[in-house]
Amino acid sequence: MKRLFNIFNLFFIALIIFAGCKKGEEDPNFSFRTRKDRLTGDWILTRGFISSTNKNSTVNTTYSNSKYITTSSQNPELIIEGNYSRTLSINKEGNFIDETYKDDQFLKMQGEWTFLSGNKSDDLKNKEAVLFKITSQFNSFGNILNQYEGDKRPLITVRLKNLSNTEIVWTSNGTMDDQVTESELTWKLR
């Protein structure tokens, strides 16, 4: 009986220690898989929003299952609705492919990814954020839109709000050329 009690105490102490390792605000309390193992895989976008604001207007796009709706503050009567599919493949070697089908248009981005280190001034824990470095973009016609190298590669930083075995929720905020963009996207494992 004493041995069983000691095993229970050891398990309880381990649980408390591992619960303190949670990174994202909605991460699972405990996982046997590493963050890298949970991030890598083939994902499909199931819901989310992207909001872009410049000095003239704000454009909001919401995604739910396979539908999207886009509105603009510059022309509130104009509402664009349609079908979309977005997939994201992330491998352990540090590469990714992001494919978006929106109505009859197609965009493919590929590149490299890495976890970011913790940063106290940004209130960022180690491996709480991911940096995506885009190396190339392709359009609906298979044409290469852009090839990037070195410092010219576009960078996308996302903060992992939830990283579980079957779901990723991330947020992103950024500014480029007087345009402020924020988003929250939810991905499910395919």
ZATORMI-897486 format. One record per residue: y, x, z of N, C-alpha, C in turn; chain. Coordinates in pm, whole numbers, plus 32768, in hexadecimal, padded with zeros to 4 digits. Atoms other than C-alpha are relative to their C-alpha. Example, Ala and Ser with C-alpha at 12.3 -4.5 7.8 and 13.67 -1.06 7.14 Angstrom:
<sites>
7F89	8059	8000	7E3E	84CE	830C	8078	805A	8000	A;
7F89	7FAE	7FFA	7F96	8557	82CA	806D	7FB3	8049	A;
</sites>
This chain:
<sites>
7F89	8052	8000	8000	8000	8000	807E	8057	8000	A;
7F8D	7FA7	7FFB	80EF	811D	8052	8017	8040	7F78	A;
7FF4	7FC4	8085	80A5	81BB	7EFF	8042	7F9D	7FA0	A;
7FC4	8067	8054	80FE	8072	7E50	8095	7FF2	801F	A;
7F74	8009	7FD6	8241	8061	7F18	8050	8076	7FC9	A;
7FBD	7F89	8035	829C	81C8	7EAF	8014	7FF6	7F69	A;
7FF4	8011	8092	8258	817A	7D40	806E	7F9C	7FE1	A;
7F97	8064	8014	8334	8044	7D58	808A	803D	8017	A;
7F7F	7FC0	7FE3	844E	810F	7DF7	8028	8063	7F91	A;
7FE4	7FA2	806C	8432	821D	7CEC	802D	7FB6	7F82	A;
7FDA	8051	8074	8442	8115	7BDB	808C	7FC7	8013	A;
7F7D	803B	7FE3	8570	8070	7C80	806F	8069	7FF3	A;
7F9D	7F94	800A	862A	81BD	7C9B	8016	8027	7F6E	A;
7FF5	7FDF	808E	85DF	820F	7B2D	804F	7F95	7FB5	A;
7FB9	806E	8040	865E	80B9	7AC6	8096	8009	801A	A;
7F73	7FF1	7FDD	87A8	80F2	7B7B	803E	8074	7FB3	A;
7FCC	7F8B	8047	87D2	824A	7ADB	8013	7FE0	7F6D	A;
7FF7	801F	808F	8789	81CC	7979	8066	7F94	7FE3	A;
7F9D	8069	8015	8868	809A	79A3	808C	803C	7FF6	A;
7F7E	7FBE	8006	898C	8189	79D4	801A	8047	7F7C	A;
7FF2	7FBB	8080	894E	821E	7879	802E	7FA3	7F90	A;
7FD4	8061	8063	89C4	80E6	77C4	8084	802F	7FC2	A;
7F89	7FCF	8045	8AC9	8141	76BB	805C	7F8D	7FD7	A;
7FB0	8070	802F	8B48	8008	7608	8007	7F92	8069	A;
7FEC	8067	7F9A	8BCE	7EE5	76D2	7F94	7F95	8001	A;
806B	8063	8007	8AB2	7E01	765B	7F78	803F	7FE5	A;
8080	7FBC	8014	899E	7F08	763E	7F97	7FC9	8060	A;
8069	8027	7FA1	884C	7EB6	76D6	8005	805B	807B	A;
7FFE	7FB1	7F85	882A	7F2C	783E	7F9C	8072	7FFC	A;
8069	7F9B	8003	86F2	7FF0	77EA	7FBE	7FFF	7F77	A;
8048	7FF7	807E	8648	806D	76AE	7FAC	807E	8001	A;
8055	7F8C	800E	8525	8156	766D	8023	8050	7F82	A;
7FDB	7FBD	807D	85BD	81AE	751A	8089	8043	8010	A;
7F7F	7FBA	7FFB	86D8	82A9	74EE	8067	7FB3	7FAF	A;
7F96	8040	804F	8827	823C	7460	7FED	801C	7F6C	A;
8017	7FDE	808C	87D5	82F3	731E	7F8E	7FAB	7FC6	A;
8071	8053	802F	8687	823B	7301	8029	7F6E	7FF0	A;
7FD3	808C	800B	8733	80ED	733E	8061	7FEC	7F8D	A;
7F9E	800C	806C	8847	8132	723E	7FC0	800B	7F76	A;
803C	7FEB	8084	8767	81A8	7123	7FA8	7F89	7FDA	A;
804F	806F	8034	86C6	80A0	7049	804B	7FBA	7F91	A;
7FC4	8051	8069	8715	7F99	6F44	8039	7F82	803F	A;
7FB6	8069	7FBD	881C	7E9E	6FB7	803D	7FA1	7F9B	A;
7FBB	8064	8053	88B1	7D5E	6F29	8070	7FC2	8052	A;
7F8D	803B	7FBC	8A09	7CD8	6F82	7FEB	7F6A	800D	A;
8017	808F	7FE9	89E5	7B7E	7020	807F	7FB4	8021	A;
7F81	8044	7FE1	8B43	7B31	709F	8069	8069	8023	A;
7F95	7FA6	7FDA	8C95	7BC6	70E4	8084	7FD8	7FC3	A;
7F7C	8017	803B	8E01	7BDC	7081	8041	8086	7FE2	A;
7FAB	7F8F	8022	8EED	7CD1	6FDC	808D	7FC9	7FED	A;
7F75	802A	8009	9066	7CAB	7003	8055	8077	7FD7	A;
7FA9	7F94	8032	915E	7D7E	6F3A	8090	7FCD	7FFD	A;
7F73	8028	7FF7	92D5	7D70	6F7B	8058	806F	7FC8	A;
7F99	7FA3	802C	93F1	7E16	6EC0	8087	7FBE	801A	A;
7F7B	8037	7FE1	9569	7DD7	6EC8	8018	7F77	7FC2	A;
7FEB	8080	8044	9546	7CA7	6DE2	7FA2	7F8F	802A	A;
8060	806B	7FE3	940E	7BEC	6E51	7F8A	8032	804F	A;
807F	7FE5	7FBE	92C8	7BD9	6F0C	7F93	7FBA	7FB0	A;
8073	8038	8046	917E	7BA3	6E58	7F8B	8003	8061	A;
8073	800C	7FA6	9058	7B26	6F2B	7F85	7FD5	7FB1	A;
807F	8027	803C	8EEF	7B19	6EB7	7F9B	7FF1	8070	A;
806C	8016	7F9F	8DDA	7A82	6F8A	7F7D	7FF6	7FB3	A;
8086	8000	803A	8C68	7AAC	6F42	7FA3	7FB5	805D	A;
8064	8047	7FB2	8B54	79C5	6FB4	7F88	7FE8	7FA7	A;
807B	8005	804F	89EF	79E0	6F36	801C	8034	7F74	A;
7FEA	7FCA	8087	8A1C	79FB	6DBB	8080	7FCA	7FC1	A;
7F81	8037	8032	8B78	795D	6D9B	8076	804E	8039	A;
7F85	7FC5	7FCE	8CD5	79E9	6DB7	8075	7FA2	7FDF	A;
7F84	804A	8016	8E2F	794C	6DD1	8073	8062	8013	A;
7F8C	7FA9	7FF9	8F71	7A0B	6D88	807F	7FAC	7FFB	A;
7F7E	8044	7FFD	90CE	798F	6DE3	806E	8069	8006	A;
7F8E	7FA5	8001	9227	7A29	6DBF	8078	7FB9	803C	A;
7F87	803A	7FC6	9363	79F0	6E89	806E	7FF1	7F97	A;
7F9C	8007	806A	942E	7A28	6D4B	7FF3	7F7F	7FAF	A;
8019	807C	8049	938F	78F7	6CA4	7F98	7FB0	804D	A;
805F	8046	7FA9	92F0	7818	6DB1	7FAB	7F97	7FB9	A;
804D	8065	8048	927D	7715	6CB2	7F89	803D	7FB6	A;
8069	7FBE	804B	91A5	7814	6C01	7F8F	8029	805F	A;
8077	7FE0	7FB2	9049	7822	6C9C	7F93	8025	7F9D	A;
806A	7FD1	8059	8F3D	78EE	6BEE	7F7D	7FFC	804D	A;
8084	8009	7FC3	8DD3	789D	6C40	7F98	8030	7F9C	A;
8068	7FD3	805B	8C97	7931	6BB4	7F86	8032	804A	A;
807D	7FCA	7FCC	8B48	79D6	6BE5	800A	8098	8009	A;
8002	7F70	7FF2	8B0C	7B36	6C5E	7F7A	802B	803C	A;
8071	7FBF	7FBF	89F9	7C20	6CC9	802B	8090	8017	A;
7FDD	7F75	7FE4	8A38	7D6B	6D74	7F8F	8040	804F	A;
806B	7FB8	7FBD	892A	7E63	6DD4	802D	808E	801F	A;
7FDE	7F79	7FD5	8941	7FAF	6E86	7F7F	8047	8026	A;
8075	7FAE	7FE1	882E	80B5	6E87	8031	8083	803D	A;
7FD8	7F88	7FB7	8857	81CC	6F86	7F81	804F	801D	A;
8078	7FB2	7FE3	875C	82E8	6F96	8019	806A	806A	A;
7FF7	7F9E	7F94	8712	83EA	70A2	803A	8086	7FD4	A;
7FCC	7F82	8033	877B	8508	6FC0	8098	8002	7FF9	A;
7F6F	8003	7FFE	88E6	8496	6FD9	803F	7FC9	7F82	A;
7FCB	803D	807A	8910	83D5	6E91	8000	7F68	800B	A;
7FFD	8092	8002	8968	826B	6E4C	801F	7FCE	7F73	A;
7FDE	8048	807A	8980	8174	6D2B	802C	7F75	802A	A;
7FC5	8082	7FDF	8A5E	803E	6D4B	8014	7FB5	7F7C	A;
7FF9	804D	807C	8A32	7F36	6C39	8035	7F74	801D	A;
7FC3	8084	7FF0	8B0D	7DFF	6C1D	7FFC	7FB6	7F7B	A;
7FFC	805C	8071	8AD4	7CE0	6B29	8059	7F8D	802A	A;
7FA1	806B	7FE0	8BFA	7BEE	6B2C	8015	7FB1	7F81	A;
8004	8051	807A	8BD6	7AD3	6A30	7FBB	8053	7F94	A;
8041	7FB3	806A	8B93	7B92	68ED	8030	8092	7FFC	A;
7FD2	7F76	7FF8	8C2A	7CDC	6960	7FA6	8051	805C	A;
8058	7FA8	7FB4	8B72	7E06	69EE	804C	8080	8022	A;
7FC7	7F80	7FD7	8BE9	7F35	6AB4	7F98	8049	8053	A;
805E	7FAC	7FB7	8B0D	804F	6B2E	8049	807B	8031	A;
7FC7	7F86	7FC6	8B83	815F	6C1A	7F8E	8050	803E	A;
8063	7FAD	7FBC	8AB5	8282	6C8E	8044	807A	803A	A;
7FC6	7F8C	7FC0	8AEF	83AA	6D6A	7FB0	802E	8077	A;
803E	7FC7	7F8A	8AA8	844B	6EB8	8036	7FBC	807E	A;
7FD5	803B	7F81	8ABA	83CD	701E	7FDF	8061	8071	A;
801C	7FB3	7F87	8AC8	846C	7175	8037	7FB4	8079	A;
7FCA	8036	7F83	8AF6	83FC	72DD	8079	8054	8028	A;
7F8D	7FB8	7FCB	8C43	8458	737A	7FE9	8023	8093	A;
8008	7FD6	7F74	8C5B	8513	74C3	805F	7FAB	8053	A;
7FA8	8049	7FA6	8CFB	8475	75F2	808C	803A	8001	A;
7F75	7FD8	7FFD	8E73	8480	7616	8046	7FAC	806A	A;
7FC4	804B	7F91	8F19	841F	775E	8085	7FC1	7FDB	A;
7F7D	8039	8022	9073	83E9	76C7	7FF1	7F80	7FAC	A;
801A	807A	804F	8FDE	82E4	75D7	7FA1	7FA1	8048	A;
805F	804F	7FB3	8EFC	8258	76EA	7F7E	7FEC	7FB0	A;
8075	8003	8056	8DD4	82AF	760C	7F8F	804F	803F	A;
8076	7FBD	7FCA	8C7B	8300	7693	7FB9	804B	7F90	A;
804E	7FB4	8061	8B96	83FA	75E8	7FA3	7FA3	7FB3	A;
8053	8050	805B	8AE6	8357	74BC	8020	7F6A	8006	A;
7FD6	808C	8002	8BA9	8212	74EA	803D	7FDB	7F79	A;
7FC2	8019	8082	8C49	8238	7393	7FB8	8051	7F94	A;
8040	7FBF	8073	8BCB	8295	7239	806C	801A	7F97	A;
7FA6	7FDB	806C	8C8C	834A	7128	7FB2	7FFD	7F7D	A;
803B	8006	8085	8C32	82EE	6FC0	805D	804C	7FA1	A;
7FB5	7FB2	8062	8CA4	83EB	6EB7	7FCF	7FD7	7F76	A;
8028	8031	8084	8CA1	8352	6D5A	8005	8073	7F9C	A;
8004	7F98	8066	8C35	8440	6C46	800D	7FC8	7F73	A;
7FF2	803D	8086	8C27	834C	6B1F	8002	7F69	8009	A;
7FFA	8092	800E	8C6E	81E6	6AB5	7FDB	7FDC	7F70	A;
8028	8031	8084	8BD5	8125	6992	8028	7F6D	7FF6	A;
7FDA	808C	8011	8C3F	7FD6	68FC	7F93	7FB0	7FBB	A;
805F	805E	803A	8B92	7EAB	685B	7FBF	8033	7F80	A;
8032	7FD3	8082	8B63	7F60	6713	7FB4	8084	800A	A;
8045	7F82	7FED	8AB9	8090	67AB	8058	8079	7FEC	A;
7FA2	7F91	8012	8BEF	815F	676F	8024	803E	8086	A;
7FD2	7FBC	7F87	8C4F	8262	686E	8096	7FE7	800C	A;
7F71	8017	7FE9	8D9C	81F1	68FD	8041	807E	8035	A;
7FC7	7F8A	7FC1	8DD6	8321	69D4	7F91	805A	8032	A;
8053	7F99	7FC2	8D2A	8463	6A38	805D	804D	805D	A;
7FAA	7FBD	7F9E	8DB0	8508	6B73	7FBB	807D	8034	A;
8033	7F84	7FC6	8D89	8665	6BFF	805E	8030	806D	A;
7FB1	7FBF	7F98	8DFE	871E	6D34	805D	7FA2	804B	A;
7F9D	804C	7FB3	8F3B	869E	6DDB	802F	7F83	7FB8	A;
7FD3	8074	804D	8F74	859B	6CC9	7FA7	7F86	8013	A;
805A	806F	7FEC	8E52	84C0	6D3A	803E	7F98	805D	A;
7FD2	806A	7FA5	8EBA	836E	6DCB	7FA6	7FFB	807C	A;
8049	8006	7F82	8E54	834E	6F37	800D	7F74	803B	A;
8001	8081	7FBC	8DF2	820B	6FE6	7FC2	8017	8089	A;
8032	7FF2	7F78	8DCC	820F	715F	7FE8	7F75	8039	A;
8020	8080	7FC1	8D1C	80EF	720D	7FD5	8019	8090	A;
8026	7FFB	7F73	8CF0	80B0	7380	7F8E	7F9F	8015	A;
8077	8052	7FED	8B99	802E	73DF	800F	7FAA	807E	A;
7FF3	8060	7F92	8BC4	7EF9	74B5	7F76	7FDC	8035	A;
808A	801D	7FDC	8A4F	7EAB	74B1	7FA6	804B	7FA0	A;
8063	7FB9	8050	8938	7F8C	7437	7F78	7FE7	8040	A;
8085	801F	7FCD	87E5	7EEF	7476	7F9B	8021	7F93	A;
8069	7FE2	8061	8698	7F11	73C0	800C	7FAB	7F82	A;
7FFD	805D	8071	86E5	7DE8	72DB	808D	7FD4	7FD8	A;
7F78	802C	801E	8861	7DBE	72DC	8065	806F	801C	A;
7F8D	7FA7	7FEC	899C	7E8D	72B3	807D	7FA9	7FF8	A;
7F7B	803D	8008	8AF7	7E07	7304	8062	8073	800D	A;
7F9D	7F97	7FF7	8C16	7EEF	72B6	808B	7FCC	7FE3	A;
7F74	801F	8019	8D8F	7EE4	72B8	803F	807A	7FBF	A;
7FB9	7F94	8042	8E80	7FB0	71EB	8093	7FDC	7FF4	A;
7F70	800F	8011	8FFA	7FDE	71E4	8033	807A	7FB7	A;
7FCB	7F8D	8047	90BC	80B5	70F6	8080	7FDF	7FB5	A;
7F84	800F	804C	9200	80EE	7039	7FFB	8060	7F8A	A;
7FF8	7FAC	8078	9227	816D	6ED6	806B	7FC8	7FA5	A;
7F95	802A	805C	935C	815F	6DF8	8045	7F80	802E	A;
7FB9	8074	7FC8	9417	8065	6ED9	7FAA	7F83	8008	A;
8058	8074	7FF3	92E7	7F81	6EE7	7FA9	8014	807C	A;
804F	7FFB	7F86	9243	7F38	7037	7F87	7FA6	7FED	A;
807B	804C	8011	90D9	7EC8	702D	7FB2	8002	8082	A;
805B	8008	7F8E	8FFA	7E4E	7146	7F8B	7FA9	7FD9	A;
8078	804C	8023	8E9B	7DC7	7139	7F9E	7FFE	8073	A;
8076	8004	7FAA	8D69	7D60	71FC	7F90	7FCA	7FAA	A;
8070	8025	8056	8C1F	7D53	7142	7F7D	8003	8051	A;
8083	800A	7FBF	8AC3	7CEA	71B5	7F94	8012	7F95	A;
806D	7FDD	805C	8991	7D7D	7109	7F7C	7FE0	8043	A;
8089	801A	7FD1	8824	7D11	712E	7FA1	805C	7FB5	A;
8066	7FAD	803E	86F8	7DED	70E8	7FB3	7FAE	7F99	A;
804B	8048	8068	864F	7D8C	6FA0	7F6C	800D	8017	A;
</sites>
